[in-house]
Amino acid sequence: MNTLLIIVIALIVFFALLGFKRGLFPSWMVRFPVISGINRILGLLMGILETFLLVWIFFAVIYHNQSTGFAENMMPMIEKSAFLSFLYHHNLIILFLSLFF
C-alpha cells in the first residue's frame, strides 16, 4: 500500500513539474536578454529539483520494499557512493511520508 502511495505521489509531482516547466514565461517574453537568462537559470534549477525528486522517489520505493531481491541488490551500490548514500539517508519524501503515516 505504501509503495502504491509513493507511486501516486511521484506521478502527481512529476506532472506538476512538467506543467510548471512548460510555461513560466510566454514565448514573446523569452526574447528579452534578461528574461531569457532568468528563464535558463530557473530551468536549470527546476531540472535539478526534478532529478532530486525522481531519485528520492526511487529511493523511497527501495526503502519500502527492502525485503525484495531488487532492493537487496541496490543497497550495496547505494552505500558504496557517498553522494547516493547521503541522498538515501536524507530523503525528504520518506521524511514527509513518515510524518503523516
C-alpha angles and dihedrals in degrees: 000000000000091000091053090050091051091050092050091049089048092053092048092049092045094052092044090053091045091053092047093050093051098067125007091135127024114249094250091057093053090069091073111092097228094046090045090055092047090048091052093048092048089047090053092049092048090049091052091046092049091050092051091049093050092049091047091049090050090049091047090055089050090047093053093045100045094139095061122097092241093057092044089054094046098049097069089050092050093046090050091064116067092206096048091044090053091050091048094050093043098046109156093196093058089045091051093047092047090056092058105029 
